[in-house]
Amino acid sequence: MTTAPTHPTDPTDPTDPSGPTDPTMKAIGQAVAEAREGDDVAARRKLLRLWSAVGVTGDPLHRCTLAHHLADLYEDPAQALAWDIRALDAAGAVTDQRVQQHHAALHIAGFHPSLHLNLADDYRRLGSFEAAAEHLHAAAESAPALPLDGYGALLRTAIRQVGEAVAQRDTAKRATAPGPTT
């Protein structure tokens, strides 16, 4: 399955044209578009090159966005987990001011439901249900920051689905989860 298209209010969507031009976000957006078209290998290679250029101490918005999208390009939940942890870690250093330089209507709080949901799903797939439940709780707690639109509804549904899978101790990949085509 390919990476699910994001809604324009997805705070980590680098393809949103309404923000100022940022060469790194533009390059991330181009790689994400390649992944959506099915070329996961090329997209992953480009995102990894960008990650190397940005570095672990680079712009936290860039690191968060890169790691968030890199996680979706790994079938192995342990590899996805490593990138999702990096994304959440970077989000902790992003300010509203920095996010709003990319898109005036965004707030860093809007990142957290998706970031915690991804971690919950990674841990669930690895059979670490207690850790999954902790991140699922954090995703649900931060869900009021989600917009009342299609993107918000998509995440609220995914939070519910992951919660059901955790309760059932199901480690199978969800049919609606983003992920690579290869």
Secondary structure, DSSP 8 states (H G I E B T S, - for coil): -------TT-TT-TT-TTS---HHHHHHHHHHHHHHTT-HHHHHHHHHHHHHHH-TTS-HHHHHHHHHHHHTT-SSHHHHHHHHHHHHHHHTT--HHHHHHH-TT--GGGTHHHHHHHHHHHHHHTT-HHHHHHHHHHHHHHGGGS-SSHHHHHHHHHHHHHHHHHHTT--S--TTS-----
